[in-house]
Amino acid sequence: MTETSIPRAEQALDEEETATLAVDGDDTETDDDSAADDDTDTAAGGRVKKAVSESDLFRQSEIAADYVEGLLDILDYDGDIDELVAAGRPMVEVVGERLQNLVGQRGATLEALQELTRLAVFRQTGTPSRLLLDVGGYRSNRRKELAAVAKNAVEKVKEYGEPVRLEAMSAFERKCVHDVVNAMSGVASESEGVEPNRRIVVRPAD
């Protein structure tokens, strides 16, 4: 099995690691213990699918934007905040300069801020949110990097016929890789391990 490392996004100015909180709905996995991307955990540990209207989704993005704006004021950061709905989920994008500290090493701070923002939305709506928070275009840039990683892994699998085991990734990163691999013929991807060391294995399709 081939071990493949992934390119690193630019690291934060401060190298202190921030614990990444589990994010339900970001990681559409192909293995048995995964759930669909639009599922949410219930208090009893089961799962239930909830249809949310476009207006409700936009309301979630507005609540999230207000919360993020408050955080920026407290932290004395300047940034333009856009709220929108894309691909059936609410989104908030923060654009500006000198925002790297809000992203953190490998996006760890961003993941934590996203979870806090989702909790803020839940407190006002009573509905679990699949809100996606992006700061300084980190997620869009990371998607491009991970697409290259996934394609490189697929090429190796097709050339050598052996599984390729990728580096440990966050739920967001794994989903990006799964999406690219699953769009290609002759290969499949699955996740293995437990957080924070959960990773993807790309293998020949059965």
Buried (B, 14 or more C-beta within 10 A) or exposed (E): EEEBEBEEBEEBEEEEEBEBBEBBBBBBBBEEEBBEBBBBBEEEEEEEEEEBEEEBBBBBBBBBBBBBBEBBEEEEBEBEBEBBBEEEBBBBBBEBEEBBBBBBBBBBBBBBBBBBBBEBBBEBBEBBBBBBBBBBEBBEEBBEBBBEBBBBBBBBBBEEEEBBBBBBBBBBBBBBBBBBBEEBEEBBBBBEEEEEEBBBBBBEEE
